[in-house]
Amino acid sequence: MFEVAPLLRRRPLRPDIAAMTDLIARLQAVLGPGAVVTEAADRAAYETDWRHLYHHQALCAVLPKTTEDVATVVKLCAQTGTCIVPQGGNTGLVGGGVPAPGGNQIILSLKRMTKIRALDPIGDTITVEAGATLQSVQEAAAGVQRLFPVSYGAEGSAQIGGAISTNAGGMQVLSYGSMRAQVLGLEVVLADGRIWHGLKTLRKDNTGFDLKQIFIGGEGVLGIITAASLRLHPGVTARATALVGTPSIGDALKLFQALRAQAGAALTLCEFISGPAMALAGHAPFAAPSYLLAEISAHSPALDPNALLESTLAAALENETATDAVIAQSETDRAKFLALREAVPEAELREGGAIKHDISVPLAAIPDMAAGVETLLAAHHADCRLSIFGHLGDGNLHINVRPPAGKTLTALNDRKAEITLAIENLAMSLGGSFSAEHGIGQIRLPGMRAHKSAVELDLMRALKQAMDPQALLNPGKVLPP
């Protein structure tokens, strides 16, 4: 059993006003005008998460421009025992990039660190600073006929550092993998202010521990990512996208299997949207019990994605695993199909919110997972409304429980923990995970306590103790007290 120092279990101390005033003055002197945000009205955007579930005050928000600036900030905070909340685009869904309750904390925003440091079309790599958005990296890659494949609705504001720190997924994990699969090297500021210069672009480097892996998905509790070397892929020469109606999620899974059998890795996107979720998103071109959004991408003229998609869908319509289908005839059509899928989370928020669950299960267990949740709600929470959507091809479903019609999410406050635990337990019983791509942050800490073994938690706490003995980096996240 690992011994965990009491410091990791201790709530941060109340701030010493004089010491904190002095710290802010020193930060202003180091970072220059406009780089330290202290007014409450100006801090609010940094202190509140995207879903408006968390709002806790910070001493200030700091906006460094360079890695050396970040290192200086960390050293000053280490000297004064001040906690640091690293923040990217603040698009996360689990409260990982905003302050937790209690103690003296500053928010360290990477938004001004946006440089593309290197772009190598021969080695198919790009090296960027942590504040660069996913969209800016995609555009830079496209400029040299390459593809950066991590893509999701918030890509215009989501930043590379945050995406790496949460190991973000998105809609093309099926073919290209999550953010972890794209990272070749990292630059990281450690808890004592030292800089680890690990920006390699090698495909092979078998020299002991792969240190970058402990920061990918670490949510900033072990170090602050300031830059990354990323893998690029060949550009897409042609693609075919279809919105397909299916009788059930089981039929959607059969259609996915048929598409994968024909297209292999060229099947780059396969998203499920339940009927109720589609009703939130907007008007689909046709009515169906559920929908599958599929895309086949070609990286060479030898593959005709349209012909492949048409033949597979024709067979699915004949054997009734599909009820209807529309293939995009233009980029405008494709954008409309993708917008339907991406509109669901924001539509849920507008309609009163939802108790959100980000689970994954083995592909064969997907129908059992969906049926189990329906049975659970019918038996114990019949007034709730169920919305399911997500990444069918990699087993990741967003199972969201909405309040009764006409009511807000607060109507479920007394039942939220019970509903979440039951859905997570079901996923775990099927060999799944209670957090597939969103991470832990603050909201999934009960899940860590409920589902992680003592050995796993001991290992994580030992790593945290070794790398951040003062427990200053992103307190109140990932590791349950």
C-alpha positions as CSV (number, residue, x, y, z in Angstrom):
1,M,0.0,0.0,0.0
2,F,1.3,3.4,-1.0
3,E,1.5,6.0,1.8
4,V,-0.2,9.2,0.7
5,A,0.9,12.3,2.5
6,P,-1.8,14.1,4.5
7,L,-1.2,17.2,2.3
8,L,-3.1,15.6,-0.6
9,R,-6.2,15.1,1.6
10,R,-6.1,18.6,3.0
11,R,-8.4,21.3,1.8
12,P,-6.4,24.4,0.6
13,L,-5.9,27.0,3.3
14,R,-7.9,30.2,3.4
15,P,-5.9,33.0,1.6
16,D,-3.7,35.5,3.5
17,I,-5.0,38.7,2.0
18,A,-1.7,40.6,2.3
19,A,0.3,37.7,0.8
20,M,-2.2,37.3,-2.1
21,T,-2.2,41.1,-2.8
22,D,1.6,40.9,-3.0
23,L,1.4,37.8,-5.3
24,I,-0.9,39.6,-7.7
25,A,1.4,42.6,-7.8
26,R,4.4,40.3,-8.6
27,L,2.4,38.6,-11.3
28,Q,1.5,41.9,-12.8
29,A,5.1,43.0,-12.8
30,V,6.3,39.8,-14.5
31,L,3.5,39.4,-17.1
32,G,2.8,43.0,-18.0
33,P,-0.3,45.1,-18.6
34,G,-3.6,43.3,-19.3
35,A,-2.2,39.8,-18.3
36,V,-3.6,39.6,-14.8
37,V,-7.4,39.8,-14.6
38,T,-8.6,40.8,-11.1
39,E,-12.0,42.5,-11.5
40,A,-14.9,40.2,-10.6
41,A,-16.9,41.0,-13.7
42,D,-13.9,40.2,-15.9
43,R,-13.0,37.0,-14.0
44,A,-16.5,35.5,-14.3
45,A,-15.9,34.0,-17.8
46,Y,-12.8,32.2,-16.5
47,E,-14.5,31.1,-13.3
48,T,-17.7,29.5,-14.9
49,D,-17.7,26.3,-16.8
50,W,-19.5,25.9,-20.2
51,R,-22.5,24.1,-18.6
52,H,-22.8,26.7,-15.9
53,L,-22.6,24.0,-13.2
54,Y,-19.6,25.5,-11.3
55,H,-18.8,29.0,-10.3
56,H,-16.1,29.5,-7.6
57,Q,-14.0,32.6,-7.2
58,A,-10.3,32.8,-8.1
59,L,-7.8,35.4,-6.9
60,C,-7.2,36.3,-10.5
61,A,-6.8,34.9,-14.0
62,V,-3.4,35.1,-15.5
63,L,-2.7,35.1,-19.3
64,P,1.0,34.3,-20.0
65,K,2.4,34.6,-23.5
66,T,5.4,32.2,-23.3
67,T,6.4,29.0,-21.7
68,E,8.9,30.9,-19.6
69,D,6.1,33.1,-18.4
70,V,4.2,30.0,-17.3
71,A,7.2,28.7,-15.5
72,T,7.6,32.0,-13.7
73,V,4.0,32.0,-12.6
74,V,4.3,28.4,-11.3
75,K,7.4,29.3,-9.3
76,L,5.7,32.3,-7.7
77,C,2.7,30.2,-6.8
78,A,4.9,27.4,-5.4
79,Q,6.7,30.0,-3.1
80,T,3.3,31.3,-1.8
81,G,1.4,28.0,-1.7
82,T,-1.1,29.2,-4.2
83,C,-3.0,26.7,-6.2
84,I,-3.2,26.9,-10.0
85,V,-6.1,25.9,-12.3
86,P,-4.8,25.5,-15.8
87,Q,-7.4,26.4,-18.4
88,G,-7.7,26.0,-22.1
89,G,-10.8,27.0,-24.1
90,N,-13.0,26.2,-21.1
91,T,-15.2,24.0,-23.3
92,G,-15.1,21.0,-21.0
93,L,-18.2,19.3,-19.7
94,V,-17.0,18.0,-16.3
95,G,-15.7,21.2,-14.5
96,G,-12.1,20.4,-14.9
97,G,-10.9,23.8,-16.0
98,V,-12.5,26.0,-13.4
99,P,-11.9,26.4,-9.7
100,A,-13.1,23.9,-7.2
101,P,-14.5,25.2,-3.8
102,G,-12.1,26.5,-1.2
103,G,-8.7,28.0,-0.9
104,N,-6.5,30.4,-2.8
105,Q,-6.4,29.6,-6.5
106,I,-5.5,31.4,-9.6
107,I,-6.6,30.5,-13.1
108,L,-3.8,30.1,-15.6
109,S,-5.3,30.6,-19.1
110,L,-3.2,29.5,-22.1
111,K,-5.3,31.5,-24.6
112,R,-2.5,33.9,-25.6
113,M,-0.1,31.0,-26.5
114,T,-1.2,30.3,-30.0
115,K,1.9,30.0,-32.1
116,I,2.5,27.3,-34.7
117,R,6.1,26.7,-34.1
118,A,6.8,24.2,-36.8
119,L,5.0,22.4,-39.7
120,D,6.7,19.5,-41.4
121,P,4.9,18.0,-44.4
122,I,7.7,15.5,-45.0
123,G,7.5,14.0,-41.5
124,D,3.7,14.8,-41.3
125,T,4.0,16.7,-38.0
126,I,3.0,20.0,-36.6
127,T,4.3,21.6,-33.4
128,V,2.0,24.1,-31.7
129,E,1.5,26.0,-28.5
130,A,-1.2,24.9,-26.1
131,G,-3.5,27.8,-26.7
132,A,-3.9,27.1,-30.4
133,T,-7.4,26.0,-31.2
134,L,-8.2,22.7,-32.9
135,Q,-9.6,24.6,-35.8
136,S,-6.4,26.6,-36.4
137,V,-4.4,23.4,-36.4
138,Q,-6.8,21.7,-38.8
139,E,-6.5,24.8,-41.1
140,A,-2.7,24.8,-40.9
141,A,-2.7,21.1,-41.8
142,A,-5.1,21.6,-44.7
143,G,-2.8,24.3,-46.0
144,V,-0.2,21.5,-46.8
145,Q,-2.8,19.0,-47.9
146,R,-2.7,17.1,-44.6
147,L,-5.4,16.3,-42.0
148,F,-5.5,16.9,-38.3
149,P,-8.4,14.5,-37.4
150,V,-9.5,15.5,-33.9
151,S,-12.8,17.2,-34.5
152,Y,-15.8,18.1,-32.3
153,G,-18.4,20.9,-32.0
154,A,-16.2,23.2,-29.9
155,E,-13.2,23.0,-32.1
156,G,-13.3,26.7,-32.9
157,S,-12.6,27.5,-29.2
158,A,-11.3,24.3,-27.7
159,Q,-7.5,24.5,-27.4
160,I,-4.8,21.9,-28.0
161,G,-3.5,21.9,-24.4
162,G,-7.0,21.3,-23.0
163,A,-7.7,18.6,-25.6
164,I,-4.5,16.8,-24.7
165,S,-5.1,17.2,-21.0
166,T,-8.5,15.6,-21.3
167,N,-7.6,13.2,-24.0
168,A,-10.5,14.5,-26.1
169,G,-12.2,12.2,-28.5
170,G,-14.7,13.6,-31.0
171,M,-16.4,12.2,-34.1
172,Q,-13.4,10.6,-35.9
173,V,-11.9,8.4,-33.1
174,L,-13.2,5.4,-34.9
175,S,-10.5,5.7,-37.6
176,Y,-7.8,8.0,-36.2
177,G,-8.0,7.5,-32.5
178,S,-8.4,10.0,-29.7
179,M,-6.1,12.9,-28.9
180,R,-3.6,10.5,-27.3
181,A,-3.0,8.9,-30.6
182,Q,-2.0,12.2,-32.2
183,V,0.6,13.3,-29.7
184,L,4.3,12.7,-30.5
185,G,5.9,15.0,-27.9
186,L,5.1,17.6,-25.2
187,E,6.5,20.6,-23.5
188,V,5.3,20.7,-19.9
189,V,5.9,23.1,-17.0
190,L,6.1,21.0,-13.8
191,A,4.8,21.8,-10.4
192,D,8.1,23.3,-9.2
193,G,8.4,25.5,-12.3
194,R,10.9,23.4,-14.2
195,I,10.3,22.9,-17.9
196,W,10.3,19.5,-19.5
197,H,11.4,19.9,-23.1
198,G,9.9,16.8,-24.7
199,L,8.8,18.1,-28.1
200,K,10.1,15.2,-30.2
201,T,8.5,14.2,-33.5
202,L,9.8,10.7,-33.5
203,R,7.5,7.7,-34.3
204,K,9.9,5.5,-32.4
205,D,11.7,6.4,-29.2
206,N,12.0,3.4,-26.9
207,T,14.2,4.9,-24.1
208,G,12.4,4.1,-20.9
209,F,9.2,5.5,-19.6
210,D,7.1,7.3,-22.1
211,L,6.7,10.4,-20.0
212,K,4.3,12.3,-22.2
213,Q,1.6,9.7,-21.5
214,I,1.2,10.7,-17.8
215,F,0.2,14.2,-18.9
216,I,-2.2,13.2,-21.7
217,G,-5.5,12.8,-19.9
218,G,-4.0,14.1,-16.7
219,E,-6.3,17.2,-16.6
220,G,-3.5,19.4,-15.5
221,V,-3.0,17.8,-12.0
222,L,0.6,16.7,-12.8
223,G,1.9,19.4,-15.0
224,I,0.9,22.2,-17.4
225,I,1.1,21.5,-21.1
226,T,2.5,24.5,-23.0
227,A,3.2,23.0,-26.4
228,A,2.8,19.8,-28.4
229,S,4.2,18.0,-31.4
230,L,1.3,16.3,-33.2
231,R,0.9,13.7,-35.9
232,L,-0.7,14.7,-39.2
233,H,-2.5,12.3,-41.7
234,P,-2.9,12.4,-45.4
235,G,-5.5,14.8,-46.7
236,V,-8.9,13.6,-47.7
237,T,-9.4,13.5,-51.4
238,A,-13.1,12.6,-51.4
239,R,-15.8,11.7,-48.9
240,A,-19.3,10.5,-48.8
241,T,-21.7,11.3,-45.9
242,A,-25.1,9.9,-45.2
243,L,-27.9,10.3,-42.7
244,V,-29.7,7.0,-42.3
245,G,-32.9,6.1,-40.4
246,T,-32.8,2.9,-38.4
247,P,-35.5,1.0,-36.5
248,S,-33.4,0.7,-33.4
249,I,-30.0,1.1,-31.9
250,G,-29.4,-2.6,-32.5
251,D,-30.1,-2.1,-36.2
252,A,-27.8,0.9,-36.2
253,L,-25.1,-1.3,-34.8
254,K,-25.7,-3.9,-37.6
255,L,-25.4,-1.2,-40.2
256,F,-22.2,0.0,-38.6
257,Q,-20.8,-3.5,-38.9
258,A,-21.8,-3.7,-42.6
259,L,-20.2,-0.3,-43.3
260,R,-17.0,-1.3,-41.5
261,A,-16.8,-4.6,-43.3
262,Q,-17.0,-2.8,-46.7
263,A,-14.9,0.3,-45.9
264,G,-12.5,-0.7,-43.1
265,A,-10.5,2.2,-41.8
266,A,-12.1,4.4,-44.5
267,L,-15.2,4.5,-42.3
268,T,-14.1,7.6,-40.4
269,L,-17.3,8.6,-38.7
270,C,-20.3,6.7,-37.4
271,E,-22.6,8.6,-35.0
272,F,-25.9,7.4,-33.4
273,I,-28.7,9.8,-32.6
274,S,-31.9,8.6,-31.0
275,G,-35.3,10.0,-32.1
276,P,-35.7,12.2,-29.0
277,A,-32.2,13.6,-29.4
278,M,-32.8,14.4,-33.1
279,A,-36.1,16.1,-32.1
280,L,-34.0,18.5,-29.9
281,A,-31.4,19.1,-32.6
282,G,-33.8,20.3,-35.4
283,H,-35.6,19.0,-38.4
284,A,-34.2,15.9,-39.9
285,P,-34.9,15.3,-43.7
286,F,-37.1,12.3,-42.7
287,A,-38.7,10.8,-39.6
288,A,-37.2,7.7,-38.1
289,P,-37.1,5.9,-34.7
290,S,-33.3,6.6,-34.6
291,Y,-30.5,7.8,-36.9
292,L,-27.0,6.9,-38.0
293,L,-24.7,9.5,-39.4
294,A,-21.9,7.8,-41.4
295,E,-19.0,9.0,-43.4
296,I,-16.5,7.3,-45.6
297,S,-13.3,9.2,-46.5
298,A,-10.8,8.4,-49.2
299,H,-7.1,9.3,-49.1
300,S,-6.5,8.4,-52.7
301,P,-8.4,8.3,-56.0
302,A,-8.4,4.5,-55.9
303,L,-11.4,4.5,-53.5
304,D,-14.8,5.8,-54.5
305,P,-16.6,6.5,-51.2
306,N,-19.9,7.3,-52.8
307,A,-20.2,4.0,-54.6
308,L,-19.2,2.1,-51.5
309,L,-21.7,4.0,-49.3
310,E,-24.5,3.6,-51.9
311,S,-24.1,-0.1,-52.3
312,T,-23.9,-0.7,-48.5
313,L,-27.0,1.4,-47.8
314,A,-29.0,-0.3,-50.6
315,A,-28.4,-3.6,-49.0
316,A,-29.4,-2.2,-45.6
317,L,-32.6,-0.9,-46.9
318,E,-33.4,-4.2,-48.5
319,N,-32.8,-6.2,-45.3
320,E,-34.6,-3.5,-43.3
321,T,-31.7,-2.6,-40.9
322,A,-32.3,0.9,-42.5
323,T,-35.7,2.6,-43.1
324,D,-34.5,5.6,-45.1
325,A,-31.3,7.3,-46.1
326,V,-30.0,10.5,-47.7
327,I,-26.5,10.9,-49.0
328,A,-25.0,14.4,-49.0
329,Q,-24.8,15.9,-52.5
330,S,-22.6,18.8,-51.5
331,E,-20.4,20.2,-48.7
332,T,-23.4,22.2,-47.7
333,D,-25.5,19.0,-47.2
334,R,-22.6,17.4,-45.3
335,A,-22.4,20.5,-43.0
336,K,-26.1,20.3,-42.3
337,F,-25.9,16.6,-41.4
338,L,-23.0,17.3,-39.0
339,A,-24.8,20.3,-37.6
340,L,-27.7,18.1,-36.6
341,R,-25.4,15.9,-34.5
342,E,-23.5,18.8,-33.0
343,A,-26.6,20.7,-32.1
344,V,-27.8,18.2,-29.6
345,P,-25.8,19.2,-26.5
346,E,-26.5,22.9,-26.9
347,A,-30.2,22.2,-27.6
348,E,-30.3,20.2,-24.4
349,L,-28.8,23.1,-22.5
350,R,-31.4,25.5,-23.9
351,E,-34.3,23.1,-23.1
352,G,-33.4,23.0,-19.4
353,G,-30.3,20.8,-19.3
354,A,-29.8,17.2,-18.6
355,I,-28.0,14.8,-16.2
356,K,-25.3,13.9,-18.6
357,H,-23.4,10.5,-18.8
358,D,-20.4,9.8,-20.9
359,I,-20.2,6.0,-20.9
360,S,-18.5,3.4,-23.1
361,V,-19.2,-0.3,-23.4
362,P,-18.0,-3.0,-25.7
363,L,-19.7,-2.7,-29.1
364,A,-21.7,-5.9,-28.7
365,A,-23.1,-4.5,-25.4
366,I,-24.5,-1.3,-26.9
367,P,-28.1,-2.6,-27.4
368,D,-28.1,-4.0,-23.8
369,M,-26.9,-0.7,-22.4
370,A,-29.6,1.3,-24.2
371,A,-32.3,-1.2,-23.2
372,G,-31.1,-1.3,-19.6
373,V,-31.3,2.5,-19.3
374,E,-34.8,2.5,-20.7
375,T,-35.9,-0.2,-18.3
376,L,-34.3,1.6,-15.4
377,L,-36.0,4.9,-16.1
378,A,-39.4,3.3,-16.8
379,A,-39.3,1.5,-13.5
380,H,-38.0,4.3,-11.2
381,H,-38.0,7.6,-13.0
382,A,-40.9,7.4,-15.5
383,D,-41.3,11.2,-15.6
384,C,-37.8,11.7,-17.0
385,R,-37.0,12.0,-20.7
386,L,-34.2,10.0,-22.2
387,S,-31.8,11.3,-24.9
388,I,-29.1,9.1,-26.3
389,F,-26.5,10.0,-28.9
390,G,-22.8,9.5,-29.4
391,H,-20.0,7.7,-31.1
392,L,-21.5,4.3,-32.0
393,G,-18.4,3.1,-33.8
394,D,-16.2,3.3,-30.7
395,G,-18.8,2.3,-28.1
396,N,-19.1,5.8,-26.6
397,L,-22.7,6.8,-25.8
398,H,-23.9,10.1,-24.3
399,I,-26.8,9.0,-22.2
400,N,-28.6,12.1,-21.0
401,V,-31.6,12.2,-18.6
402,R,-33.8,15.2,-19.1
403,P,-36.2,16.6,-16.5
404,P,-40.0,16.3,-17.0
405,A,-41.5,18.6,-19.7
406,G,-41.8,22.2,-18.5
407,K,-39.3,21.8,-15.7
408,T,-35.6,22.7,-15.3
409,L,-32.8,20.4,-14.2
410,T,-33.2,21.5,-10.6
411,A,-36.3,19.3,-10.5
412,L,-34.0,16.3,-10.5
413,N,-31.6,17.5,-7.9
414,D,-32.8,15.0,-5.3
415,R,-32.4,12.1,-7.8
416,K,-29.3,13.1,-9.7
417,A,-26.8,11.0,-7.7
418,E,-29.1,8.0,-7.7
419,I,-29.7,8.2,-11.5
420,T,-26.0,8.7,-12.3
421,L,-24.8,5.8,-10.1
422,A,-27.4,3.4,-11.6
423,I,-26.4,4.3,-15.2
424,E,-22.7,4.1,-14.4
425,N,-23.2,0.8,-12.6
426,L,-25.0,-0.6,-15.6
427,A,-22.1,0.4,-17.9
428,M,-19.5,-1.0,-15.5
429,S,-21.5,-4.3,-15.3
430,L,-21.2,-4.6,-19.1
431,G,-17.4,-4.2,-19.0
432,G,-17.5,-0.5,-19.8
433,S,-16.4,2.8,-18.4
434,F,-18.2,5.7,-16.6
435,S,-16.2,8.3,-18.5
436,A,-15.3,7.6,-22.1
437,E,-14.0,11.0,-23.4
438,H,-15.0,13.9,-21.2
439,G,-12.6,13.1,-18.3
440,I,-13.2,13.3,-14.5
441,G,-12.9,17.0,-13.5
442,Q,-15.2,17.7,-10.6
443,I,-18.4,16.1,-11.7
444,R,-17.1,12.5,-12.0
445,L,-15.3,12.3,-8.6
446,P,-18.1,10.2,-7.1
447,G,-17.6,7.8,-10.0
448,M,-13.9,7.5,-9.2
449,R,-14.8,6.6,-5.6
450,A,-17.5,4.2,-6.7
451,H,-15.7,2.4,-9.6
452,K,-11.9,2.7,-9.3
453,S,-10.2,0.0,-7.3
454,A,-8.1,0.9,-4.2
455,V,-5.0,-0.1,-6.1
456,E,-5.7,2.2,-9.0
457,L,-6.4,5.2,-6.7
458,D,-3.3,4.4,-4.7
459,L,-1.1,4.5,-7.8
460,M,-2.7,7.7,-9.0
461,R,-2.2,9.4,-5.6
462,A,1.4,8.2,-5.4
463,L,2.1,9.7,-8.8
464,K,0.5,13.0,-7.8
465,Q,2.5,13.1,-4.5
466,A,5.7,12.5,-6.4
467,M,5.1,15.2,-9.0
468,D,3.2,17.8,-7.1
469,P,4.0,17.3,-3.4
470,Q,2.4,20.7,-2.4
471,A,-0.9,19.6,-4.3
472,L,-1.0,23.0,-6.0
473,L,-2.0,21.9,-9.6
474,N,-5.7,21.9,-10.4
475,P,-7.0,21.0,-6.9
476,G,-10.3,19.2,-6.4
477,K,-10.1,17.4,-9.8
478,V,-9.6,13.8,-10.9
479,L,-8.5,12.4,-7.5
480,P,-11.3,12.0,-4.9
481,P,-10.5,13.2,-1.3
